[in-house]
Amino acid sequence: MRARRWHGIDDETGAEVLEWAVVTVILIVATYAILQAVGSEFGAIAGAVLYRIRDFVGL
């Protein structure tokens, strides 16, 4: 049985690397847009969770 080998960027063709780059950019832009849309709500929730953790720990 042959051992599995990790395939790095050297095994990718130019088109595949470009595809990964485009997908990565799309995911970054989508994440940024989602965080902009729910940023204030997320900040309030994160603050409440942090407050409860500090209260539980006793800080």
C-alpha distance matrix in Angstrom:
0.0 3.8 6.5 9.3 12.4 15.9 17.8 21.3 24.5 23.7 21.3 24.1 26.8 30.4 30.9 28.1 29.5 32.9 31.7 30.4 33.7 35.8 34.0 34.3 38.0 38.6 37.1 39.3 42.4 41.8 41.3 44.5 46.4 45.4 46.4 49.7 50.4 49.8 50.3 53.6 52.4 49.2 51.3 53.7 50.9 49.2 52.6 53.2 49.9 50.5 54.0 52.8 50.2 52.9 55.3 52.8 52.0 55.7 55.8
3.8 0.0 3.8 6.4 9.0 12.6 14.4 17.8 20.9 20.0 17.8 20.7 23.5 27.1 27.8 25.0 26.2 29.7 28.8 27.4 30.6 32.9 31.3 31.6 35.2 36.0 34.7 36.7 39.8 39.5 39.1 42.1 44.1 43.4 44.3 47.5 48.4 48.0 48.3 51.7 50.7 47.5 49.5 52.0 49.4 47.6 50.9 51.8 48.6 49.0 52.6 51.7 49.0 51.6 54.2 51.9 51.0 54.6 54.5
6.5 3.8 0.0 3.8 6.3 9.8 12.3 15.5 18.9 18.4 16.6 19.6 22.7 26.1 27.0 23.9 24.7 28.3 27.5 25.6 28.6 31.1 29.4 29.3 33.0 34.0 32.4 34.2 37.5 37.2 36.5 39.5 41.7 40.9 41.6 44.8 45.9 45.3 45.5 48.8 47.9 44.6 46.4 49.0 46.4 44.4 47.7 48.7 45.4 45.7 49.3 48.4 45.7 48.2 50.9 48.6 47.6 51.2 50.9
9.3 6.4 3.8 0.0 3.7 6.7 9.1 12.5 16.0 16.0 13.9 16.6 19.8 23.1 23.8 20.6 21.3 24.9 23.9 22.0 25.0 27.4 25.7 25.6 29.3 30.2 28.7 30.5 33.7 33.5 32.9 35.8 38.0 37.3 38.0 41.2 42.3 41.8 42.0 45.4 44.6 41.3 43.2 45.8 43.3 41.4 44.8 45.8 42.7 43.0 46.7 45.9 43.3 45.9 48.6 46.5 45.6 49.1 48.8
12.4 9.0 6.3 3.7 0.0 3.8 6.1 9.2 12.7 12.6 11.0 13.9 17.4 20.5 21.6 18.5 18.8 22.4 21.9 19.9 22.7 25.4 24.0 23.7 27.3 28.6 27.2 28.7 32.0 32.1 31.5 34.2 36.6 36.2 36.8 39.8 41.2 40.9 40.9 44.3 43.8 40.5 42.2 45.0 42.8 40.7 43.9 45.3 42.2 42.4 46.1 45.6 43.0 45.3 48.2 46.4 45.3 48.7 48.1
15.9 12.6 9.8 6.7 3.8 0.0 3.8 6.2 9.9 10.7 9.6 11.9 15.6 18.3 19.4 16.1 15.9 19.6 19.2 16.7 19.3 22.2 20.8 20.2 23.7 25.2 23.8 25.1 28.5 28.7 28.0 30.6 33.1 32.8 33.3 36.3 37.8 37.5 37.4 40.8 40.5 37.1 38.8 41.7 39.6 37.4 40.7 42.2 39.3 39.3 43.1 42.8 40.2 42.5 45.5 43.8 42.7 46.1 45.3
17.8 14.4 12.3 9.1 6.1 3.8 0.0 3.8 6.9 7.6 6.0 8.2 11.9 14.7 15.8 12.7 12.6 16.4 16.1 14.1 16.7 19.6 18.6 18.3 21.7 23.2 22.3 23.7 26.9 27.4 27.1 29.6 31.9 32.0 32.7 35.4 36.9 37.1 37.0 40.6 40.5 37.3 39.0 42.1 40.2 38.1 41.4 43.1 40.4 40.5 44.3 44.2 41.8 44.0 47.1 45.7 44.7 48.0 47.0
21.3 17.8 15.5 12.5 9.2 6.2 3.8 0.0 3.8 5.3 5.8 7.3 11.0 13.0 14.7 11.8 10.7 14.5 14.9 12.6 14.5 17.8 17.3 16.5 19.6 21.7 20.9 21.8 25.0 25.9 25.6 27.7 30.3 30.6 31.1 33.7 35.5 35.8 35.5 39.1 39.2 36.0 37.5 40.7 39.1 36.9 40.1 42.0 39.4 39.3 43.1 43.4 40.9 42.9 46.1 45.0 43.9 47.0 45.7
24.5 20.9 18.9 16.0 12.7 9.9 6.9 3.8 0.0 3.8 5.3 5.3 8.4 9.7 11.8 9.4 7.6 11.3 12.4 10.5 11.9 15.3 15.5 14.8 17.5 19.8 19.6 20.3 23.2 24.6 24.6 26.4 28.9 29.7 30.2 32.5 34.4 35.1 34.7 38.4 38.8 35.8 37.2 40.6 39.3 37.1 40.2 42.4 40.1 39.9 43.7 44.2 42.0 43.9 47.1 46.2 45.2 48.2 46.7
23.7 20.0 18.4 16.0 12.6 10.7 7.6 5.3 3.8 0.0 3.8 5.6 8.0 9.9 12.6 11.0 9.8 13.3 14.9 13.6 15.0 18.2 18.7 18.3 20.8 23.2 23.2 24.0 26.7 28.2 28.3 30.0 32.5 33.4 34.0 36.1 38.1 38.8 38.5 42.2 42.6 39.6 41.0 44.4 43.1 40.9 43.9 46.1 43.8 43.5 47.3 47.8 45.5 47.3 50.6 49.7 48.5 51.5 50.0
21.3 17.8 16.6 13.9 11.0 9.6 6.0 5.8 5.3 3.8 0.0 3.8 6.7 9.8 11.7 9.6 9.8 13.4 14.0 13.2 15.4 18.1 18.3 18.5 21.3 23.1 23.1 24.5 27.1 28.1 28.5 30.6 32.7 33.4 34.4 36.6 38.3 39.0 39.0 42.7 42.9 40.0 41.6 44.9 43.4 41.4 44.7 46.6 44.2 44.3 48.1 48.3 46.1 48.2 51.3 50.2 49.3 52.4 51.1
24.1 20.7 19.6 16.6 13.9 11.9 8.2 7.3 5.3 5.6 3.8 0.0 3.8 6.6 8.0 5.9 6.2 9.7 10.4 10.0 12.1 14.6 15.0 15.6 18.2 19.8 20.3 21.7 24.1 25.2 25.9 27.9 29.8 30.7 31.9 33.9 35.5 36.5 36.6 40.4 40.7 37.9 39.7 43.0 41.6 39.8 43.1 45.1 42.9 43.1 46.9 47.3 45.3 47.4 50.5 49.6 48.9 51.9 50.5
26.8 23.5 22.7 19.8 17.4 15.6 11.9 11.0 8.4 8.0 6.7 3.8 0.0 3.8 5.5 5.3 6.4 8.7 9.9 10.8 12.5 14.4 15.5 16.7 18.6 20.2 21.3 22.8 24.6 25.9 27.1 28.9 30.5 31.8 33.2 34.9 36.4 37.8 38.0 41.8 42.2 39.7 41.5 44.8 43.6 42.0 45.3 47.4 45.4 45.6 49.3 49.9 48.0 50.1 53.2 52.5 51.8 54.8 53.3
30.4 27.1 26.1 23.1 20.5 18.3 14.7 13.0 9.7 9.9 9.8 6.6 3.8 0.0 3.8 5.5 5.2 6.2 8.6 10.0 10.6 12.3 14.3 15.4 16.6 18.4 20.1 21.2 22.7 24.4 25.8 27.1 28.7 30.4 31.7 33.1 34.8 36.4 36.5 40.3 41.0 38.6 40.3 43.7 42.8 41.3 44.4 46.7 44.9 45.1 48.7 49.5 47.8 49.8 52.9 52.4 51.8 54.6 52.9
30.9 27.8 27.0 23.8 21.6 19.4 15.8 14.7 11.8 12.6 11.7 8.0 5.5 3.8 0.0 3.8 5.5 5.1 6.1 8.7 9.8 10.5 12.2 14.1 15.3 16.5 18.3 20.0 21.1 22.4 24.3 25.8 26.9 28.5 30.2 31.6 32.9 34.7 35.1 38.9 39.4 37.3 39.2 42.5 41.6 40.3 43.5 45.7 44.0 44.4 48.1 48.7 47.3 49.4 52.4 51.9 51.5 54.4 52.8
28.1 25.0 23.9 20.6 18.5 16.1 12.7 11.8 9.4 11.0 9.6 5.9 5.3 5.5 3.8 0.0 3.8 5.4 4.9 6.2 8.6 9.8 10.5 12.2 14.3 15.3 16.5 18.3 20.0 21.0 22.4 24.3 25.7 26.9 28.5 30.2 31.5 32.9 33.4 37.2 37.5 35.1 37.1 40.3 39.2 37.8 41.1 43.1 41.3 41.8 45.4 45.9 44.3 46.6 49.5 48.9 48.5 51.5 50.1
29.5 26.2 24.7 21.3 18.8 15.9 12.6 10.7 7.6 9.8 9.8 6.2 6.4 5.2 5.5 3.8 0.0 3.8 5.4 5.1 6.2 8.7 9.9 10.5 12.4 14.3 15.4 16.5 18.5 20.0 21.1 22.6 24.4 25.8 27.0 28.6 30.4 31.7 31.8 35.6 36.2 33.7 35.3 38.7 37.8 36.2 39.3 41.6 39.7 39.9 43.6 44.3 42.6 44.6 47.8 47.3 46.7 49.5 47.9
32.9 29.7 28.3 24.9 22.4 19.6 16.4 14.5 11.3 13.3 13.4 9.7 8.7 6.2 5.1 5.4 3.8 0.0 3.8 5.4 5.0 6.2 8.6 9.8 10.6 12.3 14.2 15.3 16.6 18.3 19.9 21.1 22.6 24.3 25.8 27.0 28.7 30.4 30.6 34.4 35.2 33.0 34.7 38.1 37.4 36.0 39.1 41.4 39.9 40.2 43.7 44.7 43.2 45.2 48.2 48.0 47.6 50.3 48.6
31.7 28.8 27.5 23.9 21.9 19.2 16.1 14.9 12.4 14.9 14.0 10.4 9.9 8.6 6.1 4.9 5.4 3.8 0.0 3.8 5.4 5.2 6.2 8.5 10.0 10.6 12.3 14.3 15.5 16.4 18.3 20.0 21.1 22.5 24.3 25.8 27.0 28.6 29.2 33.0 33.4 31.3 33.3 36.5 35.6 34.5 37.8 39.8 38.2 38.8 42.4 43.1 41.8 44.0 46.9 46.5 46.3 49.1 47.7
30.4 27.4 25.6 22.0 19.9 16.7 14.1 12.6 10.5 13.6 13.2 10.0 10.8 10.0 8.7 6.2 5.1 5.4 3.8 0.0 3.8 5.5 5.1 6.0 8.6 9.9 10.5 12.2 14.2 15.2 16.3 18.3 19.9 21.0 22.4 24.2 25.7 26.9 27.2 31.0 31.4 29.0 30.9 34.2 33.1 31.7 35.0 37.1 35.3 35.8 39.4 40.0 38.6 40.7 43.7 43.2 42.9 45.8 44.3
33.7 30.6 28.6 25.0 22.7 19.3 16.7 14.5 11.9 15.0 15.4 12.1 12.5 10.6 9.8 8.6 6.2 5.0 5.4 3.8 0.0 3.8 5.5 5.1 6.2 8.7 9.9 10.6 12.4 14.2 15.4 16.6 18.4 20.0 21.2 22.6 24.4 26.0 25.9 29.7 30.5 28.2 29.8 33.2 32.6 31.1 34.1 36.5 35.0 35.2 38.8 39.8 38.4 40.3 43.3 43.2 42.8 45.4 43.7
35.8 32.9 31.1 27.4 25.4 22.2 19.6 17.8 15.3 18.2 18.1 14.6 14.4 12.3 10.5 9.8 8.7 6.2 5.2 5.5 3.8 0.0 3.8 5.4 5.2 6.2 8.7 9.9 10.6 12.2 14.2 15.4 16.5 18.3 20.0 21.1 22.6 24.5 24.9 28.6 29.4 27.4 29.3 32.6 32.0 31.0 34.1 36.3 35.1 35.6 39.0 40.0 39.0 41.0 43.8 43.8 43.7 46.3 44.6
34.0 31.3 29.4 25.7 24.0 20.8 18.6 17.3 15.5 18.7 18.3 15.0 15.5 14.3 12.2 10.5 9.9 8.6 6.2 5.1 5.5 3.8 0.0 3.8 5.5 5.1 6.2 8.6 9.9 10.5 12.2 14.2 15.3 16.4 18.3 19.9 21.0 22.5 23.2 26.9 27.3 25.2 27.3 30.5 29.6 28.6 31.9 33.9 32.5 33.2 36.7 37.4 36.4 38.6 41.4 41.1 41.2 43.9 42.4
34.3 31.6 29.3 25.6 23.7 20.2 18.3 16.5 14.8 18.3 18.5 15.6 16.7 15.4 14.1 12.2 10.5 9.8 8.5 6.0 5.1 5.4 3.8 0.0 3.8 5.4 5.1 6.2 8.7 9.9 10.5 12.3 14.3 15.4 16.5 18.3 20.0 21.2 21.3 25.1 25.7 23.3 25.1 28.4 27.6 26.3 29.4 31.6 30.2 30.6 34.1 35.0 33.8 35.8 38.7 38.6 38.4 41.1 39.4
38.0 35.2 33.0 29.3 27.3 23.7 21.7 19.6 17.5 20.8 21.3 18.2 18.6 16.6 15.3 14.3 12.4 10.6 10.0 8.6 6.2 5.2 5.5 3.8 0.0 3.8 5.4 5.1 6.1 8.5 9.9 10.6 12.3 14.2 15.4 16.5 18.4 20.1 20.1 23.8 24.9 22.9 24.4 27.9 27.5 26.3 29.3 31.7 30.7 31.0 34.4 35.6 34.6 36.4 39.3 39.6 39.5 41.9 40.0
38.6 36.0 34.0 30.2 28.6 25.2 23.2 21.7 19.8 23.2 23.1 19.8 20.2 18.4 16.5 15.3 14.3 12.3 10.6 9.9 8.7 6.2 5.1 5.4 3.8 0.0 3.8 5.5 5.2 6.1 8.5 9.9 10.5 12.2 14.2 15.3 16.5 18.4 19.1 22.8 23.4 21.7 23.8 26.9 26.4 25.8 28.8 31.0 30.0 30.8 34.1 35.1 34.4 36.5 39.2 39.3 39.6 42.0 40.4
37.1 34.7 32.4 28.7 27.2 23.8 22.3 20.9 19.6 23.2 23.1 20.3 21.3 20.1 18.3 16.5 15.4 14.2 12.3 10.5 9.9 8.7 6.2 5.1 5.4 3.8 0.0 3.8 5.5 5.1 6.0 8.5 9.8 10.5 12.1 14.1 15.3 16.5 17.1 20.8 21.1 19.0 21.2 24.3 23.5 22.7 25.9 27.9 26.7 27.6 30.9 31.8 31.0 33.2 35.8 35.8 36.1 38.6 37.1
39.3 36.7 34.2 30.5 28.7 25.1 23.7 21.8 20.3 24.0 24.5 21.7 22.8 21.2 20.0 18.3 16.5 15.3 14.3 12.2 10.6 9.9 8.6 6.2 5.1 5.5 3.8 0.0 3.8 5.5 5.2 6.1 8.6 10.0 10.6 12.2 14.3 15.5 15.3 19.1 20.0 17.8 19.4 22.8 22.5 21.3 24.2 26.6 25.6 26.0 29.3 30.6 29.8 31.6 34.4 34.7 34.8 37.1 35.3
42.4 39.8 37.5 33.7 32.0 28.5 26.9 25.0 23.2 26.7 27.1 24.1 24.6 22.7 21.1 20.0 18.5 16.6 15.5 14.2 12.4 10.6 9.9 8.7 6.1 5.2 5.5 3.8 0.0 3.8 5.5 5.1 6.2 8.7 9.9 10.5 12.3 14.4 14.6 18.2 19.4 17.9 19.5 22.8 22.8 22.1 24.9 27.2 26.8 27.3 30.4 31.8 31.4 33.1 35.8 36.4 36.7 38.8 36.9
41.8 39.5 37.2 33.5 32.1 28.7 27.4 25.9 24.6 28.2 28.1 25.2 25.9 24.4 22.4 21.0 20.0 18.3 16.4 15.2 14.2 12.2 10.5 9.9 8.5 6.1 5.1 5.5 3.8 0.0 3.8 5.4 5.1 6.2 8.6 9.8 10.6 12.4 13.4 17.0 17.5 16.1 18.4 21.3 20.9 20.7 23.7 25.6 25.1 26.2 29.1 30.2 30.0 32.1 34.5 34.9 35.5 37.7 36.2
41.3 39.1 36.5 32.9 31.5 28.0 27.1 25.6 24.6 28.3 28.5 25.9 27.1 25.8 24.3 22.4 21.1 19.9 18.3 16.3 15.4 14.2 12.2 10.5 9.9 8.5 6.0 5.2 5.5 3.8 0.0 3.8 5.5 5.2 6.1 8.5 9.9 10.7 11.0 14.8 15.2 13.2 15.4 18.4 17.9 17.3 20.4 22.4 21.7 22.6 25.7 26.8 26.4 28.4 30.9 31.3 31.8 34.1 32.5
44.5 42.1 39.5 35.8 34.2 30.6 29.6 27.7 26.4 30.0 30.6 27.9 28.9 27.1 25.8 24.3 22.6 21.1 20.0 18.3 16.6 15.4 14.2 12.3 10.6 9.9 8.5 6.1 5.1 5.4 3.8 0.0 3.8 5.5 5.2 6.1 8.6 10.1 9.6 13.3 14.7 13.1 14.5 17.8 18.1 17.3 19.9 22.4 22.2 22.7 25.6 27.2 27.0 28.5 31.1 31.9 32.3 34.2 32.3
46.4 44.1 41.7 38.0 36.6 33.1 31.9 30.3 28.9 32.5 32.7 29.8 30.5 28.7 26.9 25.7 24.4 22.6 21.1 19.9 18.4 16.5 15.3 14.3 12.3 10.5 9.8 8.6 6.2 5.1 5.5 3.8 0.0 3.8 5.5 5.1 6.2 8.8 9.5 12.9 14.0 13.3 15.1 17.9 18.4 18.4 20.9 23.1 23.2 24.2 26.8 28.3 28.5 30.2 32.4 33.4 34.2 36.0 34.3
45.4 43.4 40.9 37.3 36.2 32.8 32.0 30.6 29.7 33.4 33.4 30.7 31.8 30.4 28.5 26.9 25.8 24.3 22.5 21.0 20.0 18.3 16.4 15.4 14.2 12.2 10.5 10.0 8.7 6.2 5.2 5.5 3.8 0.0 3.8 5.4 5.1 6.2 7.8 11.2 11.4 10.5 13.0 15.5 15.4 15.8 18.6 20.3 20.3 21.6 24.2 25.4 25.7 27.7 29.8 30.5 31.5 33.5 32.1
46.4 44.3 41.6 38.0 36.8 33.3 32.7 31.1 30.2 34.0 34.4 31.9 33.2 31.7 30.2 28.5 27.0 25.8 24.3 22.4 21.2 20.0 18.3 16.5 15.4 14.2 12.1 10.6 9.9 8.6 6.1 5.2 5.5 3.8 0.0 3.8 5.4 5.3 4.9 8.7 9.6 8.1 9.9 12.9 13.2 13.0 15.5 17.7 17.8 18.7 21.3 22.8 23.1 24.8 27.0 28.0 28.8 30.5 28.9
49.7 47.5 44.8 41.2 39.8 36.3 35.4 33.7 32.5 36.1 36.6 33.9 34.9 33.1 31.6 30.2 28.6 27.0 25.8 24.2 22.6 21.1 19.9 18.3 16.5 15.3 14.1 12.2 10.5 9.8 8.5 6.1 5.1 5.4 3.8 0.0 3.8 5.7 5.1 8.1 10.1 9.8 11.0 13.7 14.9 15.1 17.0 19.3 20.0 20.8 23.0 24.9 25.4 26.8 28.9 30.3 31.1 32.5 30.7
50.4 48.4 45.9 42.3 41.2 37.8 36.9 35.5 34.4 38.1 38.3 35.5 36.4 34.8 32.9 31.5 30.4 28.7 27.0 25.7 24.4 22.6 21.0 20.0 18.4 16.5 15.3 14.3 12.3 10.6 9.9 8.6 6.2 5.1 5.4 3.8 0.0 3.8 5.8 8.0 8.8 9.6 11.6 13.5 14.3 15.4 17.5 19.1 20.0 21.4 23.4 24.9 25.9 27.5 29.2 30.5 31.8 33.2 31.7
49.8 48.0 45.3 41.8 40.9 37.5 37.1 35.8 35.1 38.8 39.0 36.5 37.8 36.4 34.7 32.9 31.7 30.4 28.6 26.9 26.0 24.5 22.5 21.2 20.1 18.4 16.5 15.5 14.4 12.4 10.7 10.1 8.8 6.2 5.3 5.7 3.8 0.0 3.8 5.7 5.4 5.9 8.5 10.1 10.6 11.9 14.1 15.5 16.3 18.0 19.8 21.2 22.3 24.0 25.6 26.8 28.2 29.7 28.4
50.3 48.3 45.5 42.0 40.9 37.4 37.0 35.5 34.7 38.5 39.0 36.6 38.0 36.5 35.1 33.4 31.8 30.6 29.2 27.2 25.9 24.9 23.2 21.3 20.1 19.1 17.1 15.3 14.6 13.4 11.0 9.6 9.5 7.8 4.9 5.1 5.8 3.8 0.0 3.8 5.5 5.1 6.0 8.6 9.9 10.2 12.0 14.2 15.2 16.0 18.0 19.9 20.7 22.0 23.9 25.4 26.5 27.8 26.1
53.6 51.7 48.8 45.4 44.3 40.8 40.6 39.1 38.4 42.2 42.7 40.4 41.8 40.3 38.9 37.2 35.6 34.4 33.0 31.0 29.7 28.6 26.9 25.1 23.8 22.8 20.8 19.1 18.2 17.0 14.8 13.3 12.9 11.2 8.7 8.1 8.0 5.7 3.8 0.0 3.8 5.4 5.0 6.2 8.7 9.8 10.5 12.4 14.3 15.2 16.4 18.5 19.9 20.9 22.4 24.3 25.6 26.5 24.8
52.4 50.7 47.9 44.6 43.8 40.5 40.5 39.2 38.8 42.6 42.9 40.7 42.2 41.0 39.4 37.5 36.2 35.2 33.4 31.4 30.5 29.4 27.3 25.7 24.9 23.4 21.1 20.0 19.4 17.5 15.2 14.7 14.0 11.4 9.6 10.1 8.8 5.4 5.5 3.8 0.0 3.8 5.4 5.1 6.2 8.5 9.9 10.7 12.4 14.2 15.3 16.7 18.4 20.0 21.1 22.6 24.4 25.5 24.3
49.2 47.5 44.6 41.3 40.5 37.1 37.3 36.0 35.8 39.6 40.0 37.9 39.7 38.6 37.3 35.1 33.7 33.0 31.3 29.0 28.2 27.4 25.2 23.3 22.9 21.7 19.0 17.8 17.9 16.1 13.2 13.1 13.3 10.5 8.1 9.8 9.6 5.9 5.1 5.4 3.8 0.0 3.8 5.4 5.1 6.0 8.4 9.9 10.5 12.0 14.0 15.4 16.3 18.1 19.7 20.9 22.3 23.8 22.6
51.3 49.5 46.4 43.2 42.2 38.8 39.0 37.5 37.2 41.0 41.6 39.7 41.5 40.3 39.2 37.1 35.3 34.7 33.3 30.9 29.8 29.3 27.3 25.1 24.4 23.8 21.2 19.4 19.5 18.4 15.4 14.5 15.1 13.0 9.9 11.0 11.6 8.5 6.0 5.0 5.4 3.8 0.0 3.8 5.5 5.1 6.0 8.6 9.9 10.3 12.1 14.2 15.2 16.2 18.0 19.8 20.8 21.9 20.2
53.7 52.0 49.0 45.8 45.0 41.7 42.1 40.7 40.6 44.4 44.9 43.0 44.8 43.7 42.5 40.3 38.7 38.1 36.5 34.2 33.2 32.6 30.5 28.4 27.9 26.9 24.3 22.8 22.8 21.3 18.4 17.8 17.9 15.5 12.9 13.7 13.5 10.1 8.6 6.2 5.1 5.4 3.8 0.0 3.8 5.5 5.1 6.2 8.7 9.9 10.5 12.4 14.3 15.3 16.4 18.3 20.0 20.7 19.5
50.9 49.4 46.4 43.3 42.8 39.6 40.2 39.1 39.3 43.1 43.4 41.6 43.6 42.8 41.6 39.2 37.8 37.4 35.6 33.1 32.6 32.0 29.6 27.6 27.5 26.4 23.5 22.5 22.8 20.9 17.9 18.1 18.4 15.4 13.2 14.9 14.3 10.6 9.9 8.7 6.2 5.1 5.5 3.8 0.0 3.8 5.4 5.1 6.2 8.5 9.8 10.7 12.3 14.2 15.2 16.4 18.3 19.7 18.9
49.2 47.6 44.4 41.4 40.7 37.4 38.1 36.9 37.1 40.9 41.4 39.8 42.0 41.3 40.3 37.8 36.2 36.0 34.5 31.7 31.1 31.0 28.6 26.3 26.3 25.8 22.7 21.3 22.1 20.7 17.3 17.3 18.4 15.8 13.0 15.1 15.4 11.9 10.2 9.8 8.5 6.0 5.1 5.5 3.8 0.0 3.8 5.5 5.1 6.1 8.5 9.9 10.5 12.2 14.0 15.2 16.4 17.9 16.7
52.6 50.9 47.7 44.8 43.9 40.7 41.4 40.1 40.2 43.9 44.7 43.1 45.3 44.4 43.5 41.1 39.3 39.1 37.8 35.0 34.1 34.1 31.9 29.4 29.3 28.8 25.9 24.2 24.9 23.7 20.4 19.9 20.9 18.6 15.5 17.0 17.5 14.1 12.0 10.5 9.9 8.4 6.0 5.1 5.4 3.8 0.0 3.8 5.5 5.1 6.1 8.6 9.9 10.5 12.1 14.1 15.2 16.0 14.5
53.2 51.8 48.7 45.8 45.3 42.2 43.1 42.0 42.4 46.1 46.6 45.1 47.4 46.7 45.7 43.1 41.6 41.4 39.8 37.1 36.5 36.3 33.9 31.6 31.7 31.0 27.9 26.6 27.2 25.6 22.4 22.4 23.1 20.3 17.7 19.3 19.1 15.5 14.2 12.4 10.7 9.9 8.6 6.2 5.1 5.5 3.8 0.0 3.8 5.4 5.0 6.2 8.6 9.9 10.4 12.2 14.2 15.0 14.4
49.9 48.6 45.4 42.7 42.2 39.3 40.4 39.4 40.1 43.8 44.2 42.9 45.4 44.9 44.0 41.3 39.7 39.9 38.2 35.3 35.0 35.1 32.5 30.2 30.7 30.0 26.7 25.6 26.8 25.1 21.7 22.2 23.2 20.3 17.8 20.0 20.0 16.3 15.2 14.3 12.4 10.5 9.9 8.7 6.2 5.1 5.5 3.8 0.0 3.8 5.4 5.1 6.2 8.6 9.7 10.5 12.2 13.9 13.6
50.5 49.0 45.7 43.0 42.4 39.3 40.5 39.3 39.9 43.5 44.3 43.1 45.6 45.1 44.4 41.8 39.9 40.2 38.8 35.8 35.2 35.6 33.2 30.6 31.0 30.8 27.6 26.0 27.3 26.2 22.6 22.7 24.2 21.6 18.7 20.8 21.4 18.0 16.0 15.2 14.2 12.0 10.3 9.9 8.5 6.1 5.1 5.4 3.8 0.0 3.8 5.5 5.1 6.1 8.5 9.8 10.5 11.9 10.7
54.0 52.6 49.3 46.7 46.1 43.1 44.3 43.1 43.7 47.3 48.1 46.9 49.3 48.7 48.1 45.4 43.6 43.7 42.4 39.4 38.8 39.0 36.7 34.1 34.4 34.1 30.9 29.3 30.4 29.1 25.7 25.6 26.8 24.2 21.3 23.0 23.4 19.8 18.0 16.4 15.3 14.0 12.1 10.5 9.8 8.5 6.1 5.0 5.4 3.8 0.0 3.8 5.5 5.2 6.0 8.5 9.9 10.2 9.4
52.8 51.7 48.4 45.9 45.6 42.8 44.2 43.4 44.2 47.8 48.3 47.3 49.9 49.5 48.7 45.9 44.3 44.7 43.1 40.0 39.8 40.0 37.4 35.0 35.6 35.1 31.8 30.6 31.8 30.2 26.8 27.2 28.3 25.4 22.8 24.9 24.9 21.2 19.9 18.5 16.7 15.4 14.2 12.4 10.7 9.9 8.6 6.2 5.1 5.5 3.8 0.0 3.8 5.4 4.9 6.0 8.5 9.6 10.2
50.2 49.0 45.7 43.3 43.0 40.2 41.8 40.9 42.0 45.5 46.1 45.3 48.0 47.8 47.3 44.3 42.6 43.2 41.8 38.6 38.4 39.0 36.4 33.8 34.6 34.4 31.0 29.8 31.4 30.0 26.4 27.0 28.5 25.7 23.1 25.4 25.9 22.3 20.7 19.9 18.4 16.3 15.2 14.3 12.3 10.5 9.9 8.6 6.2 5.1 5.5 3.8 0.0 3.8 5.4 5.0 6.1 8.3 8.7
52.9 51.6 48.2 45.9 45.3 42.5 44.0 42.9 43.9 47.3 48.2 47.4 50.1 49.8 49.4 46.6 44.6 45.2 44.0 40.7 40.3 41.0 38.6 35.8 36.4 36.5 33.2 31.6 33.1 32.1 28.4 28.5 30.2 27.7 24.8 26.8 27.5 24.0 22.0 20.9 20.0 18.1 16.2 15.3 14.2 12.2 10.5 9.9 8.6 6.1 5.2 5.4 3.8 0.0 3.8 5.4 5.1 5.8 5.1
55.3 54.2 50.9 48.6 48.2 45.5 47.1 46.1 47.1 50.6 51.3 50.5 53.2 52.9 52.4 49.5 47.8 48.2 46.9 43.7 43.3 43.8 41.4 38.7 39.3 39.2 35.8 34.4 35.8 34.5 30.9 31.1 32.4 29.8 27.0 28.9 29.2 25.6 23.9 22.4 21.1 19.7 18.0 16.4 15.2 14.0 12.1 10.4 9.7 8.5 6.0 4.9 5.4 3.8 0.0 3.8 5.5 5.0 6.3
52.8 51.9 48.6 46.5 46.4 43.8 45.7 45.0 46.2 49.7 50.2 49.6 52.5 52.4 51.9 48.9 47.3 48.0 46.5 43.2 43.2 43.8 41.1 38.6 39.6 39.3 35.8 34.7 36.4 34.9 31.3 31.9 33.4 30.5 28.0 30.3 30.5 26.8 25.4 24.3 22.6 20.9 19.8 18.3 16.4 15.2 14.1 12.2 10.5 9.8 8.5 6.0 5.0 5.4 3.8 0.0 3.8 5.5 8.0
52.0 51.0 47.6 45.6 45.3 42.7 44.7 43.9 45.2 48.5 49.3 48.9 51.8 51.8 51.5 48.5 46.7 47.6 46.3 42.9 42.8 43.7 41.2 38.4 39.5 39.6 36.1 34.8 36.7 35.5 31.8 32.3 34.2 31.5 28.8 31.1 31.8 28.2 26.5 25.6 24.4 22.3 20.8 20.0 18.3 16.4 15.2 14.2 12.2 10.5 9.9 8.5 6.1 5.1 5.5 3.8 0.0 3.8 5.8
55.7 54.6 51.2 49.1 48.7 46.1 48.0 47.0 48.2 51.5 52.4 51.9 54.8 54.6 54.4 51.5 49.5 50.3 49.1 45.8 45.4 46.3 43.9 41.1 41.9 42.0 38.6 37.1 38.8 37.7 34.1 34.2 36.0 33.5 30.5 32.5 33.2 29.7 27.8 26.5 25.5 23.8 21.9 20.7 19.7 17.9 16.0 15.0 13.9 11.9 10.2 9.6 8.3 5.8 5.0 5.5 3.8 0.0 3.8
55.8 54.5 50.9 48.8 48.1 45.3 47.0 45.7 46.7 50.0 51.1 50.5 53.3 52.9 52.8 50.1 47.9 48.6 47.7 44.3 43.7 44.6 42.4 39.4 40.0 40.4 37.1 35.3 36.9 36.2 32.5 32.3 34.3 32.1 28.9 30.7 31.7 28.4 26.1 24.8 24.3 22.6 20.2 19.5 18.9 16.7 14.5 14.4 13.6 10.7 9.4 10.2 8.7 5.1 6.3 8.0 5.8 3.8 0.0
